Amino acid sequence: MQLNSNLSFVVAELNTHHFMFRGAGHDRESARQALLNAWRTHRDELLRQYPDRQASVPDEQHLELHFRIYYLEFELNAGYRDGLRLV
């Protein structure tokens, strides 16, 4: 889908075993960075509570070795069903 950059946005999604993380941006890279920032915040909080888990919780640089990021592209004022634009 060709998106008009002024009227569109991208959502990056990552589903872990316990949480769904999302980041939004004007393009895939900015959405990915927003998601990775959310992951970093989550990881930092988790490791403050459970420092012994550091080896088992990947940092944002290694996150995509363990989980896949999916991208959803939207245009403003458009309606979608399962990723397909209807209006």
C-alpha positions as CSV (number, residue, x, y, z in Angstrom):
1,M,0.0,0.0,0.0
2,Q,1.4,3.4,-0.9
3,L,0.7,5.8,2.0
4,N,0.6,9.6,2.0
5,S,3.2,10.4,4.7
6,N,1.2,13.5,5.8
7,L,-2.0,11.5,6.4
8,S,-0.7,8.1,7.5
9,F,0.9,6.4,10.5
10,V,2.4,3.1,11.2
11,V,2.0,0.9,14.3
12,A,4.7,-1.6,15.3
13,E,3.5,-4.5,17.4
14,L,5.4,-7.1,19.4
15,N,3.6,-9.9,21.2
16,T,5.6,-11.5,24.1
17,H,4.4,-14.3,26.3
18,H,2.7,-11.9,28.7
19,F,2.3,-8.5,27.0
20,M,1.5,-6.8,23.7
21,F,3.9,-3.9,23.0
22,R,3.0,-1.2,20.4
23,G,4.8,1.9,19.0
24,A,3.4,4.4,16.6
25,G,5.2,6.7,14.2
26,H,5.1,8.3,10.8
27,D,7.0,5.4,9.2
28,R,8.2,1.9,10.1
29,E,11.5,3.0,11.6
30,S,9.9,5.6,13.9
31,A,7.2,3.1,15.0
32,R,9.9,0.5,15.6
33,Q,12.0,3.0,17.7
34,A,8.9,3.9,19.8
35,L,8.2,0.2,20.4
36,L,11.9,-0.4,21.4
37,N,11.7,2.6,23.8
38,A,8.7,1.1,25.4
39,W,10.5,-2.3,25.7
40,R,13.5,-0.6,27.3
41,T,11.3,1.1,29.9
42,H,9.5,-2.2,30.6
43,R,12.8,-4.1,30.9
44,D,14.4,-1.5,33.2
45,E,11.4,-1.7,35.5
46,L,11.4,-5.5,35.5
47,L,15.1,-5.7,36.2
48,R,14.8,-3.2,39.1
49,Q,12.4,-5.6,40.7
50,Y,14.1,-8.9,39.6
51,P,17.8,-8.2,38.9
52,D,18.5,-11.9,38.6
53,R,16.5,-12.0,35.3
54,Q,18.9,-9.9,33.4
55,A,20.3,-12.8,31.3
56,S,16.9,-14.0,30.4
57,V,15.3,-10.7,29.3
58,P,16.9,-9.3,26.1
59,D,17.7,-5.7,25.8
60,E,16.2,-3.7,22.9
61,Q,19.3,-4.3,20.7
62,H,18.7,-8.1,20.9
63,L,14.9,-8.1,21.1
64,E,14.3,-9.1,17.5
65,L,16.4,-12.2,17.9
66,H,13.6,-13.5,20.3
67,F,10.4,-11.8,19.0
68,R,9.1,-10.6,15.7
69,I,7.8,-7.1,15.1
70,Y,4.8,-6.7,12.9
71,Y,3.9,-3.4,11.2
72,L,0.4,-2.1,10.5
73,E,0.1,0.9,8.2
74,F,-2.9,3.2,8.4
75,E,-4.2,6.3,6.7
76,L,-6.2,8.9,8.7
77,N,-9.9,8.8,8.3
78,A,-9.8,5.3,6.7
79,G,-11.6,2.2,7.9
80,Y,-10.0,-1.2,8.0
81,R,-11.0,-4.9,8.4
82,D,-8.1,-7.2,9.3
83,G,-5.6,-4.8,7.7
84,L,-7.6,-4.3,4.5
85,R,-8.7,-0.7,3.9
86,L,-12.5,-0.7,3.2
87,V,-13.1,3.1,3.1
